[in-house]
Amino acid sequence: MERVKDAHIIRLIERIGEHYRANISNRFLRPVLLQLSLDKATWDQIEILTEKLELYRYQGFHLDELYRQIAASSRFVSLARQLIPSLKSRLGANSGGQERVLREMAANNFVSNLQVFADLVNELYVSLVDIDIKAAKSMKNARPVYCQMPELMDIGRQLVGQ
């Protein structure tokens, strides 16, 4: 399978990682997010997408691996949305001053930051599908990879939140 080395894809993955680390999996939210019922393989896929860009930047990405990372990120988004009603109480209020302010900012911005993450993951998915379809057409009647992966069936629903 050919590797994806598209500059737009790499920039998108960079943005996804930066946003995730700064706004989703920061020191205030991470302890609560780790309580989500996701298996280790899912967490590993999210970590590869959001933190391991340098391992793939020059050699490229396997399309099926990127799709698995997107599927894992989509499951994460879907489950993380369930935390929203109880997020502030889960974060607690065990410190004062600047720490309290930063923790409240993380909680107050979580909904919009999670949506930005979901939108970026969706943009990555749509861009990959486009590349996938073009590659399949160039191979004369080959099926695109995304059509062969059942875990991608609910991507849109999970990212949009329906």
C-alpha positions in Angstrom: 0.0 0.0 0.0 1.3 3.4 -0.9 2.1 5.9 1.8 0.3 9.2 2.2 2.8 12.1 2.2 0.4 14.9 1.2 1.4 18.2 2.7 -2.2 19.2 3.5 -2.7 15.9 5.4 0.5 16.4 7.4 -0.5 20.0 8.3 -3.9 18.8 9.4 -2.4 16.1 11.6 0.0 18.7 13.1 -3.0 21.0 13.9 -5.0 18.1 15.4 -2.1 17.2 17.6 -1.4 20.7 18.7 -5.1 21.4 19.5 -5.5 18.1 21.3 -2.5 18.5 23.5 -3.2 22.2 24.4 -7.0 22.2 24.7 -8.3 18.6 25.2 -5.7 16.5 26.9 -4.2 19.2 29.2 -3.2 18.8 32.8 -6.7 19.8 34.0 -8.8 17.6 31.7 -6.6 14.6 31.2 -7.4 12.9 34.6 -11.1 13.1 33.8 -10.7 12.0 30.2 -8.7 8.9 31.3 -11.8 7.7 33.0 -13.6 7.2 29.7 -14.3 3.6 28.8 -11.8 3.3 26.0 -9.5 0.4 25.6 -5.7 0.7 25.5 -5.6 0.1 21.7 -7.9 3.1 21.2 -5.8 5.3 23.5 -2.7 4.2 21.6 -4.2 5.1 18.2 -5.2 8.6 19.6 -1.7 9.0 20.9 -0.1 8.1 17.6 -2.3 10.6 15.7 -1.8 13.4 18.2 1.8 13.0 19.4 3.8 10.9 17.0 3.8 13.0 13.8 7.6 13.1 13.6 7.7 9.3 13.2 5.7 9.5 10.0 6.3 13.0 8.6 9.0 11.8 6.1 8.2 8.2 5.5 4.5 8.9 5.1 1.4 7.3 6.6 -0.4 4.1 5.7 -3.9 5.0 4.8 -5.5 2.1 6.8 -3.5 3.2 9.9 -4.7 6.8 9.6 -8.3 5.5 9.2 -7.9 3.5 12.5 -6.6 6.6 14.2 -9.5 8.6 13.0 -11.9 5.9 14.1 -10.3 5.9 17.6 -10.5 9.7 17.8 -14.1 9.6 16.7 -15.0 7.1 19.5 -13.1 9.4 21.9 -15.2 12.4 20.8 -18.4 10.5 21.1 -17.6 9.4 24.7 -16.1 12.7 25.7 -19.4 14.4 24.9 -21.1 12.4 27.5 -18.8 14.0 30.1 -20.0 17.5 29.4 -22.9 17.7 31.9 -20.7 16.6 34.8 -17.3 17.9 33.7 -17.1 20.8 36.2 -18.0 18.6 39.2 -15.5 15.9 38.1 -12.7 18.5 37.9 -13.3 19.5 41.5 -12.2 22.7 43.2 -9.3 21.6 45.3 -7.1 24.6 44.6 -7.5 28.3 44.5 -6.1 31.3 42.7 -4.7 30.9 39.2 -5.0 27.1 39.2 -8.8 27.4 39.8 -9.1 30.0 37.1 -7.2 27.9 34.6 -9.2 24.8 35.5 -12.5 26.7 35.0 -11.3 28.0 31.7 -10.5 24.4 30.6 -14.0 23.3 31.7 -15.8 26.2 30.2 -14.0 25.9 26.8 -14.2 22.1 26.6 -17.4 21.9 24.5 -16.0 24.3 21.8 -12.5 22.7 22.0 -14.0 19.2 21.6 -16.0 20.5 18.6 -12.9 22.0 17.0 -11.1 18.7 17.5 -14.0 16.8 15.9 -14.1 19.2 13.0 -10.4 18.8 12.4 -10.6 15.0 12.5 -13.6 15.1 10.1 -11.6 17.3 7.7 -8.8 14.8 7.9 -11.2 12.0 7.2 -12.8 13.7 4.2 -9.4 14.6 2.8 -8.2 11.0 3.1 -11.3 9.6 1.5 -10.6 11.9 -1.5 -7.0 10.6 -1.8 -8.3 7.1 -1.3 -10.9 7.3 -4.0 -8.3 8.8 -6.5 -5.8 6.1 -5.7 -8.4 3.4 -6.1 -9.4 4.8 -9.5 -5.8 4.8 -10.7 -5.6 1.1 -9.9 -8.6 0.3 -12.2 -11.6 -0.8 -10.2 -9.9 -1.3 -6.9 -12.1 -0.6 -3.9 -11.1 2.3 -1.7 -9.6 1.3 1.6 -12.3 3.2 3.6 -15.0 1.0 2.0 -13.3 -2.1 3.4 -13.2 -0.9 7.0 -16.4 -1.4 9.0 -15.1 0.7 11.9 -15.5 3.8 9.7 -19.3 3.3 9.2 -20.2 5.6 12.1 -17.5 8.2 11.8 -19.9 11.0 10.7 -22.4 10.3 13.5 -19.7 10.1 16.1 -18.0 13.4 15.1 -21.2 15.3 14.6 -22.8 14.0 17.7 -26.0 12.3 16.5 
